[in-house]
Amino acid sequence: MNENRIGNVLPEKNDTTEDEKKKWLNAIENMQRIIKRSERKLVYFQNRVKQALFMERPNQRKVRAANAQIGWHAAHLEELQSELRELEYRYNGGIQLRQTEKNDIRRIWNLINRPGIREILYPGRVTFDTFQADSQNWITNPQFHILSILIQRTKTFIGFLILQSKADNVAVKLIVIQPDYRGRSYGADALDEAVHLAFEELGAVYVTGHVPPENHAALRCFEKARFHYIGYTDALKSHYTMEIYKDDWETGATSEQGTAPERLTVPLSELMRTGL
């Protein structure tokens, strides 16, 4: 990691006041109580339907009504849980990026050994000693920037990202959020911070990313960050190639995404050139 260009802790967003924190905490506690009541109602109607299975002649009208209530409460509960995640996100103040420290290496190793993630960097499960040696090589390589993702208020480690800088380009190689913290806007926040870092600290003219077509959450994050599609390849592992230029980032320009990207004929290895 280039110590001269990136400090130990990247600039944080302004902390909320104590009054604001108390407001969000009260809202979280109220929402948790509402969710518990909704969960109890859902379980009540689920049990009514289960009981009907053991009846010789259940009242079908009541069974249909109970099933309708199950559908309504399940959908309502999903909405409430989504609102709770948003409240928790606001209370925690978003995320911050900092240089990966020694204590983070084992946390990252645990994350990359999860199915669906380890295949990105390794063909199979990797030992901690191997990953520790590899991560040290990446950290000392001036082209690579391995950053830990923390919740701003609690400083809880929730994931990591890898950037690769080369000439006037910075590539977002990987962003991984712990499963318990997904779906709360932390991934999108991390991408926004990574793009800001690439343009303001690493001197990038444009930022690129390669996203598998089945990773819909990642695609939404890149689209929200105003990346535009420049191609598609299905060589080895299929992915979309996306990019954003500094001029567009500074002016807030939104790229047109209405047409499907053309397939690329360049092999994936040629596009990536990561050395990982």
C-alpha positions in Angstrom: 0.0 0.0 0.0 1.4 3.4 -0.9 1.8 5.1 2.6 2.5 8.5 1.0 -0.8 8.7 -0.9 -3.2 7.0 1.5 -3.2 7.6 5.2 -3.9 5.0 7.8 -7.5 6.0 8.0 -9.3 7.6 5.1 -11.3 10.8 5.7 -14.5 10.0 7.6 -17.8 11.5 6.9 -19.1 13.9 9.5 -20.4 12.2 12.6 -24.0 12.8 13.5 -24.8 14.6 16.7 -25.7 12.8 19.9 -29.3 14.0 19.5 -29.5 12.5 16.0 -28.0 9.3 17.3 -30.6 9.1 20.0 -33.4 9.8 17.5 -32.3 7.0 15.2 -31.8 4.6 18.2 -35.3 5.3 19.4 -36.7 4.7 15.9 -34.8 1.4 15.7 -36.1 0.2 19.1 -39.7 1.2 18.0 -39.3 -0.7 14.7 -38.0 -3.8 16.5 -41.1 -3.8 18.7 -43.3 -3.5 15.7 -41.5 -6.3 14.0 -41.9 -8.6 17.0 -45.6 -8.0 17.0 -45.9 -8.7 13.3 -43.8 -11.9 13.8 -46.2 -13.1 16.5 -49.2 -12.4 14.2 -47.6 -14.3 11.4 -46.8 -17.3 13.6 -50.4 -17.3 14.9 -51.9 -17.7 11.5 -49.2 -20.2 10.4 -50.2 -22.3 13.4 -53.9 -22.1 12.5 -53.1 -23.6 9.1 -50.9 -26.3 10.6 -53.6 -27.3 13.0 -56.1 -27.6 10.1 -53.9 -30.3 8.6 -54.8 -32.6 11.6 -58.5 -31.9 11.4 -60.8 -34.4 9.7 -63.0 -31.6 8.3 -61.3 -28.3 8.6 -63.3 -25.1 7.8 -61.9 -24.3 4.4 -63.1 -20.7 4.5 -61.1 -20.1 7.7 -58.1 -21.9 6.2 -58.2 -19.6 3.1 -58.5 -16.6 5.4 -55.6 -17.7 7.5 -53.4 -18.3 4.3 -54.4 -14.8 3.1 -53.3 -13.4 6.5 -50.0 -15.3 6.2 -49.2 -13.8 2.8 -50.1 -10.3 4.0 -48.1 -10.4 7.3 -45.1 -12.1 5.5 -45.0 -9.2 2.9 -45.5 -6.6 5.6 -42.8 -8.1 7.8 -40.3 -8.0 4.8 -41.1 -4.3 4.4 -40.6 -3.6 8.1 -37.3 -5.5 8.1 -36.1 -3.4 5.2 -37.0 -0.2 7.0 -35.2 -1.5 10.1 -32.0 -2.1 8.0 -32.3 1.5 6.7 -32.7 2.9 10.2 -29.7 0.9 11.4 -27.7 2.2 8.5 -28.5 5.8 9.3 -27.7 5.2 13.0 -24.4 3.7 12.2 -23.4 6.6 10.0 -22.4 4.5 6.9 -19.0 3.1 6.4 -15.3 4.1 6.3 -12.3 2.6 4.5 -9.0 2.1 6.1 -5.8 0.2 5.3 -6.0 -3.5 6.0 -4.2 -4.3 9.3 -2.6 -7.5 10.6 -5.7 -8.3 12.6 -7.9 -8.1 9.5 -6.1 -10.7 7.6 -7.8 -13.7 9.3 -11.2 -12.0 9.0 -10.6 -11.6 5.3 -9.4 -15.2 5.0 -12.6 -16.4 6.6 -14.6 -14.3 4.1 -12.8 -15.4 0.9 -13.2 -19.1 1.9 -16.9 -18.9 1.6 -18.4 -20.7 -1.4 -19.0 -18.4 -4.3 -16.2 -16.0 -3.2 -13.1 -18.1 -2.9 -13.4 -19.1 -6.6 -12.8 -15.5 -7.5 -9.2 -15.6 -6.2 -8.4 -19.3 -5.8 -9.4 -22.6 -7.5 -10.3 -24.1 -4.2 -10.1 -23.7 -0.4 -6.9 -21.9 0.6 -5.0 -22.3 3.8 -4.4 -19.3 6.1 -0.6 -19.5 5.7 -1.0 -19.3 1.9 -3.4 -16.4 2.0 -1.3 -14.6 4.6 1.7 -14.8 2.3 -0.3 -13.7 -0.7 -2.0 -10.8 1.1 1.4 -9.6 2.2 2.6 -9.5 -1.4 -0.5 -7.6 -2.4 -0.1 -5.1 0.5 3.5 -4.4 -0.4 2.7 -4.1 -4.2 2.2 -0.4 -4.9 -0.4 -1.3 -7.6 -2.7 -3.0 -5.2 -4.8 -1.4 -2.4 -6.5 -3.8 0.0 -8.8 -1.8 2.2 -11.0 -2.9 5.2 -14.6 -1.8 5.3 -15.8 -0.7 8.8 -19.0 0.6 10.2 -18.2 4.2 11.0 -19.8 4.5 14.4 -18.8 1.1 15.9 -15.6 0.5 13.8 -16.9 -3.0 13.3 -15.1 -4.9 10.4 -17.8 -5.9 7.8 -15.8 -6.6 4.7 -12.9 -5.6 2.4 -12.2 -4.4 -1.1 -9.3 -4.7 -3.5 -8.3 -2.0 -6.0 -5.6 -2.2 -8.6 -4.1 1.0 -10.0 -2.3 1.0 -13.3 -1.4 4.2 -15.2 -4.5 6.3 -15.4 -6.9 3.5 -14.5 -8.1 2.0 -11.2 -9.9 -1.3 -11.3 -12.3 -2.4 -8.6 -11.3 -6.0 -8.4 -13.4 -7.2 -5.5 -15.8 -5.9 -2.9 -17.0 -8.4 -0.2 -19.4 -7.7 2.6 -20.1 -10.1 5.4 -23.5 -11.9 4.9 -25.0 -10.5 8.0 -24.5 -6.9 6.7 -25.7 -7.4 3.1 -28.8 -5.6 1.9 -28.1 -2.5 4.0 -26.4 -0.3 1.4 -22.9 -0.9 2.8 -21.7 -2.4 -0.5 -22.9 0.6 -2.4 -21.3 2.9 0.1 -18.0 1.0 -0.1 -18.1 1.4 -3.9 -18.8 5.1 -3.7 -15.8 5.5 -1.3 -13.6 3.4 -3.5 -14.4 5.6 -6.6 -13.8 8.8 -4.5 -10.4 7.3 -3.4 -9.5 6.3 -7.0 -10.1 9.8 -8.4 -9.0 11.9 -5.5 -6.1 9.9 -4.0 -4.9 7.6 -6.7 -5.0 9.9 -9.6 -7.3 7.8 -11.8 -8.8 9.2 -15.0 -11.3 6.4 -15.1 -12.4 3.5 -12.9 -13.4 0.1 -14.2 -15.1 -3.0 -12.8 -15.9 -6.6 -14.0 -19.2 -7.9 -12.7 -20.7 -11.4 -13.3 -24.1 -11.2 -14.9 -25.7 -13.3 -12.1 -24.5 -10.9 -9.4 -27.6 -8.6 -9.6 -26.8 -6.8 -6.3 -23.3 -5.8 -7.6 -24.7 -4.7 -10.9 -27.2 -2.4 -9.2 -24.4 -0.9 -7.0 -22.3 -0.1 -10.1 -25.3 1.3 -12.0 -26.2 3.4 -8.9 -22.6 4.7 -8.9 -23.2 5.9 -12.5 -20.9 3.3 -14.1 -21.8 2.5 -17.7 -21.5 -0.8 -19.6 -18.7 -1.0 -22.2 -18.8 -4.7 -23.0 -19.5 -8.3 -22.2 -17.4 -11.4 -22.4 -18.3 -15.1 -21.8 -14.7 -16.3 -22.1 -13.8 -18.6 -19.1 -16.0 -16.6 -16.7 -18.7 -14.3 -18.1 -18.8 -10.8 -16.9 -19.8 -7.2 -17.8 -17.1 -4.6 -18.1 -18.2 -1.3 -16.6 -16.5 2.1 -16.2 -16.9 5.7 -15.1 -14.7 8.7 -16.1 -13.6 11.3 -13.7 -15.3 14.1 -15.7 -18.6 12.3 -15.5 -18.1 11.6 -11.8 -17.3 15.3 -11.1 -20.3 16.6 -13.1 -22.7 14.0 -11.9 -23.4 12.9 -15.5 -25.5 9.7 -15.9 -24.5 7.4 -18.7 -27.1 5.9 -21.0 -27.7 2.2 -20.2 -30.7 1.5 -22.4 -29.0 -0.8 -24.9 -27.4 -4.2 -24.2 -23.6 -4.1 -24.2 -21.8 -5.9 -27.1 -20.0 -9.1 -26.4 -16.2 -8.8 -26.3 -13.9 -11.2 -28.0 -10.9 -10.5 -25.8 -10.2 -13.3 -23.3 -11.0 -12.7 -19.7 -7.3 -13.1 -18.7 -6.4 -10.3 -21.0 -9.0 -8.0 -19.5 -8.2 -8.7 -15.9 -4.4 -8.9 -15.8 -4.5 -8.9 -12.0 -1.6 -11.2 -11.2 -3.7 -12.6 -8.4 
